[in-house]
Structure formats: C-alpha cells, structure tokens
Amino acid sequence: MIHWSEFEGEYAAIFSEEIGAPAKTFRMVLGALIIKEKLGISDRKIVEHIRNNPYLQ
C-alpha cells in the first residue's frame, strides 16, 4: 500500500505558491518519470508523447 498523501506533502513543500505555476501532482510527475525512463527519451519528448497519446494519459 502506497501512502500517496505523505509523498504529495513532501513533494508540494518544495514549491512556492507565490512564484510560478502551481506544481503538478506527485502521481502525475511520477507517472511521467516512469514513462520517460521506460522509453529512454528527453523531458521535451515525454511531454509531447503524453500530450498526443491518450493511452499514456
């Protein structure tokens, strides 16, 4: 069992609410990182892949 709220809290503490865009959820970031590593592609390419592929979303 994964305690998502614990991870989310630690992850959210890194970001400031006053500066920049709000952070994406921990689950979304972790999913993108897993896909990126599996496919062996760059950050820019993974964003493009996720945006264009409903299966990855």
MODELLER restraints for C-alpha pairs under 7 A, 6 or more apart:
rsr = mdl.restraints
at = mdl.atoms
rsr.add(forms.Gaussian(group=physical.xy_distance, feature=features.Distance(at['CA:8:A'], at['CA:26:A']), mean=5.42, stdev=0.5))
rsr.add(forms.Gaussian(group=physical.xy_distance, feature=features.Distance(at['CA:11:A'], at['CA:26:A']), mean=6.57, stdev=0.5))
rsr.add(forms.Gaussian(group=physical.xy_distance, feature=features.Distance(at['CA:15:A'], at['CA:23:A']), mean=6.85, stdev=0.5))
rsr.add(forms.Gaussian(group=physical.xy_distance, feature=features.Distance(at['CA:36:A'], at['CA:46:A']), mean=5.80, stdev=0.5))
rsr.add(forms.Gaussian(group=physical.xy_distance, feature=features.Distance(at['CA:50:A'], at['CA:56:A']), mean=5.40, stdev=0.5))
rsr.add(forms.Gaussian(group=physical.xy_distance, feature=features.Distance(at['CA:50:A'], at['CA:57:A']), mean=5.76, stdev=0.5))
